[in-house]
Amino acid sequence: SYGNTDLVIKYITENEKRARLLFLRAAGELLLEETEPVLTQIITQESDNDILIEAVKSLGKLRRSDSLSVLANMANQPEFEVRQAAIFAIAEIGGSDAVDQLLGFVGEDEQTNKSAVEALSEIQDLYALEKLTTLLSSSITLVRDTAIDQIIKLGNKATPILTNAFKNAQADYLVHLVTTLGYIGDPAAVTPILDIINT
């Protein structure tokens, strides 16, 4: 029945919970674009968190930028698991709009902050990495520390972005940039760091 999209749609809307979860997962894994309107409908109307989470994840896997607003609404849900699924689904869509959306979630809630920063690091395009680097200057310690951890995981590919951020960096931000580069241990960072020390 996986090859029959109409049947998949029927199973994700009309079946018992366990089967619905299985077919919701399949809709995303198989990138069944035709399920997008049904997934959106489920997301806006469903009250069961398990079904909601699978629908959100599958919608993210379809990577349709027109789904960002639906997912952003889910990122404001009271249940953390739903918020987290929505945040990572937004990251899966990728692009600058998704990056901006993720940055918009950084605020008061620690769990949401951590998830948003981790999701941002998964996008890994230039814009996302530059924005992730700017979070090293965040006044929110958890945001800053999570950004540092995620950049360290990226390793040497983060070095050019970090060294480029030296320009016009304030003292505290510069300390975090240099410290993160030290943890990465890329020899390519030595010359830019020496240039900063010598100025």
Secondary structure by P-SEA (a helix, b strand, c coil): ccccaaaaaaaaccccaaaaaaaaaaaaaaccccaaaaaaaaaaccccaaaaaaaaaaaaaaccccaaaaaaaaaacccaaaaaaaaaaaaaaccaaaaaaaaaaccccaaaaaaaaaaaaaaccaaaaaaaaaccccccaaaaaaaaaaaaaacccaaaaaaaacccccaaaaaaaaaaaaaaccccaaaaaaaaaac
